[in-house]
């Protein structure tokens, strides 16, 4: 990894851990996203989204559930852990300003 990639990796690691992802899983996901950035893959994970809320599995929710298509009622907008870390394209995604990709920083 170059310096920019390491900086982004560290920000992601802290952010994901702060959102309740166990440290080992946060590190694995940050590595996965570094590879995604290098390959110019446009998919994202929920943890990168501004609408993502909660502090750990079981409390994770989508604040933009209608546009994202994850629920038909607000009370059903809870997100399963597997979905939160899955690379995907989401119509409701809005990037968090603190988590950048290498494409954003070039």
C-alpha positions as CSV (number, residue, x, y, z in Angstrom):
1,X,0.0,0.0,0.0
2,X,1.1,3.5,-0.7
3,X,0.9,6.4,1.9
4,X,-2.6,7.5,0.7
5,X,-3.9,3.9,0.8
6,X,-2.5,3.4,4.3
7,X,-4.1,6.7,5.5
8,X,-7.5,5.6,4.1
9,X,-7.1,2.2,5.6
10,X,-6.5,3.6,9.1
11,X,-9.5,5.9,8.8
12,X,-11.7,3.0,7.7
13,X,-10.4,0.8,10.5
14,X,-11.2,3.3,13.2
15,X,-14.6,4.1,11.7
16,X,-15.7,0.5,11.3
17,X,-14.6,-0.3,14.8
18,X,-16.4,2.7,16.2
19,X,-19.6,1.5,14.4
20,X,-19.3,-1.8,16.3
21,X,-17.5,-4.1,13.8
22,X,-15.0,-6.3,15.7
23,X,-11.4,-5.2,15.1
24,X,-10.4,-8.3,13.1
25,X,-13.4,-7.9,10.9
26,X,-12.8,-4.2,10.5
27,X,-9.3,-4.9,9.4
28,X,-10.4,-7.5,6.9
29,X,-13.0,-5.2,5.5
30,X,-10.6,-2.2,5.2
31,X,-8.2,-4.5,3.2
32,X,-11.0,-5.6,1.0
33,X,-11.9,-2.0,0.3
34,X,-8.3,-1.1,-0.6
35,X,-8.4,-3.8,-3.2
36,X,-11.8,-2.6,-4.4
37,X,-10.4,0.9,-4.8
38,X,-7.4,-0.3,-6.8
39,X,-9.7,-2.2,-9.2
40,X,-12.0,0.8,-9.6
41,X,-15.0,-1.2,-8.4
42,X,-17.9,1.1,-7.8
43,X,-19.7,-1.1,-5.2
44,X,-19.9,0.1,-1.6
45,X,-20.6,-1.3,1.8
46,X,-23.3,0.0,4.2
47,X,-20.6,1.0,6.7
48,X,-19.4,3.7,4.3
49,X,-22.8,5.3,4.0
50,X,-24.0,8.4,5.6
51,X,-27.4,6.9,6.3
52,X,-26.0,3.9,8.2
53,X,-26.8,4.0,11.9
54,X,-26.2,1.9,15.0
55,X,-23.4,0.8,17.2
56,X,-23.0,-2.9,16.6
57,X,-24.7,-5.9,15.0
58,X,-28.4,-6.1,16.0
59,X,-28.6,-2.3,16.1
60,X,-27.5,-1.4,12.6
61,X,-30.2,0.4,10.6
62,X,-30.6,2.1,7.2
63,X,-31.7,5.7,7.5
64,X,-32.5,5.8,3.8
65,X,-34.4,2.5,3.7
66,X,-37.1,3.5,1.2
67,X,-34.6,4.7,-1.5
68,X,-32.3,1.8,-0.7
69,X,-35.1,-0.7,-0.9
70,X,-34.2,-2.5,2.3
71,X,-37.6,-2.3,3.9
72,X,-41.2,-1.3,3.3
73,X,-41.6,0.2,6.8
74,X,-39.2,2.2,9.0
75,X,-39.4,-0.3,11.8
76,X,-38.1,-3.0,9.4
77,X,-35.0,-1.0,8.4
78,X,-32.7,-3.1,10.6
79,X,-29.7,-4.4,8.6
80,X,-28.2,-7.9,9.0
81,X,-24.5,-8.1,9.6
82,X,-23.8,-9.9,6.4
83,X,-25.4,-7.2,4.3
84,X,-23.6,-4.4,6.1
85,X,-20.2,-5.7,4.9
86,X,-21.2,-6.9,1.5
87,X,-20.0,-5.0,-1.6
88,X,-23.1,-3.8,-3.4
89,X,-24.7,-1.1,-5.4
90,X,-27.4,0.8,-3.5
91,X,-29.7,3.5,-4.8
92,X,-29.8,5.0,-1.3
93,X,-26.0,5.3,-0.8
94,X,-24.5,8.6,0.2
95,X,-20.8,8.5,1.0
96,X,-19.6,9.6,4.5
97,X,-17.4,12.6,4.2
98,X,-14.8,11.1,6.4
99,X,-14.3,7.8,4.5
100,X,-12.6,8.5,1.1
101,X,-11.5,6.1,-1.6
102,X,-8.2,6.6,-3.4
103,X,-10.2,7.7,-6.4
104,X,-11.6,10.6,-4.3
105,X,-8.2,11.7,-3.2
106,X,-6.4,11.6,-6.6
